[in-house]
Amino acid sequence: MKAFSVKSEISPSDGATAITIEGALTLANGYALRNSLLEVLPQDGDVHIVVREVDDIDLSGLQLLVALKKRQLRRGKKVSFEVALTAELREMAVHSGFTF
């Protein structure tokens, strides 16, 4: 199983929490990735999600990002994404109905 990492920091300019996700966003990591995200997700405030240095991503990883966005929007919070995927992974995401 390929590894992943989740890091967070609060932006001094706007107070939003920046959450950086790297590695493998796959079904194999889904449960642990979800729990890691919930640990760093702020109770209040906006969130900026940075997805970079992705080794692998599948539909469960994409769905987790969508669920994170929906959760924040339901709470009346802003969420933005900065997603850096290889051309191959981006094409898979687009063909699956996801856009960034």
N, C-alpha and C positions, 0 to 999 in steps of 0.2 A: 504494500500500500504506500503510495506517495504521500508525503507530508504536506501540511499547510501551516500558515501562521496568520494570526490576527493580532494587530496592534492598534492602539487608540491613543489619541492625544487631542487636547482641547486647543483650538485655534485662538491665539491671542487677539486676532483682528476682529473676529465676529462671535466668538464664544461657541461656535459649532464644534461638535466632536468629529474629528477625522478618523475613520476606521480604515486601516489598510489590510487587505487580504491578499495573500500570496500563496502560490503552490498549487495543489490539486483540489479543485472544487468538484468533487465527484460523490457518487452514491456511497462509496466506501467510507468517505469522510463526513458524510452528511450529518449524522447525529452529533459528532464531536464538533464540527464546524458550527452548527446551529447553536450549541451550548456555548461555544467560545464567543460567538457574536452576541448572544443574550447577556453574557457577563460584562461586555464592554459597552453595550448600547445604553446611552443615558436615559434616565427616566424623563428628563425634560431637556429641551433644546433640539436644535437642528442637527442633522447628520450629513457628512460628506463621505461617501464610500469610494475608496480607491482600490481598484482591482488591478494588480500588476504582477509581472513575473509568474504568470499562470502556466503551470506544466500541463494541466489537463482540466477540462470542464465538461460536464455532461448536463443533461436536462435537469437532474436533481440540483446541481449547483446553480443553474440559471433560475430555477424555481425558488430556491432559497433567497436569492437576491431580490426577486419579485416580491416574495412574502415579507422581506425586510422593508421594502419600500411601502407596501400596503400597510404594514403595522405602523410605520411612522406617520403616514397620511391619515390613518384613522385617529391618531392621537393629535391631529392638527399641527404636525411638525413638518418642516421642509426636509427633503432628502434629495441629494444630488449624487451623481455617479461620475467617476472618471475611470473608464475601463480601457485597459491596454491588453488586447489579445492578439495573438498571431493571426495572420490572414486566414489560416485554416480554421482556427477556433472561432473567429468572428463569423466566417461563412456558415459554420455549423449553427451558431446561435441565430443568425438571420434566417436560415432555412427552417429553424424551429419556431420562428415567429417572434423572436426577441430582437429589440433594437436598443441601442445605447446612444 
